[in-house]
Amino acid sequence: MLFQWLATPCVGSTPKNLIKEVKDIKEFKKLLRVNKNVLVLFIKSSSVEDYQPLLKLCDEVAEKMYGKASIVYIFCE
């Protein structure tokens, strides 16, 4: 009974931030070194609202590829 109570909240839950934002070159290099499959989005504008449809699509892809690949985005200013 106790095991079932502890395991119940974990079923079907996924992390909320599947797409990571990279702000530092060291962080980016470490991510490329550690992770095997990485999709990188280079965003020109500093506002996320301009790229909201693209980020929504990438969020759906990230849900399906959870555990297999990572998606990150970088603001190029």
N, C-alpha and C positions, 0 to 999 in steps of 0.2 A: 504494500500500500504506500509506504513512504517513497519507494523508488518511482512509482507511477506519479506521485505528486511532484517530485523533483524533475521528472523528465517531461511533464506536460507542457510547461511554458516554452521549451526549446523546440518543440515539433513545429516545423514549417516556418520558423523564423529565419530571416536572412539579415545581414548587416544593412543598415540604412544608407550608408555612404559607399556605394559600390564603385563610383567613379572618384578617383582621388585627384586633388589639385596639387601640382608640384610647383613650389616657389623658389627652390634653391637648386643650383646645378649639382651640388654634392648629393642631395636627396635623389635627384634624377639619375645620377650615375649609380648610386646604390640600388635603386629600384631596377635598373637594367641588369645589374650584376646578379641580383638575387632572384628575380622572377624570370621565368622562361619565355612566356608569351605576353608581350606588352603592346597594346595599341595606344599610340600617343596622338592626341589632338592638339595642334598648335592653333590657338585662338588669337586673332589679331586685335580685336576690340577688348577693352577692359570691362565691358558690361556683359554679364551672362545673358541678359534678356534678348540680345541680338541672336544668340545661338541656342535659345531654349528648345526649338524643335529638334535640333541635332543632338543636344544633350539628353532629351527625352528618349530618342531612338537609341542612343548609346546606353542609357540606363536599362532599357529592355534587353539589349544585347548582353550587358553585364550580368543581369539576373540569370540569363541562360548559360553564360560562360563562367558562372561562379565556381571557383576552385580550379578552373582550367586556364584562365587568362585574366589579365588585369587591364583596366582602362584608366588612363590618366590624361589630364589636360593641363596645358601650360599657356598662360597669357603672355603673348609676345608684345612688348611695349617698346 
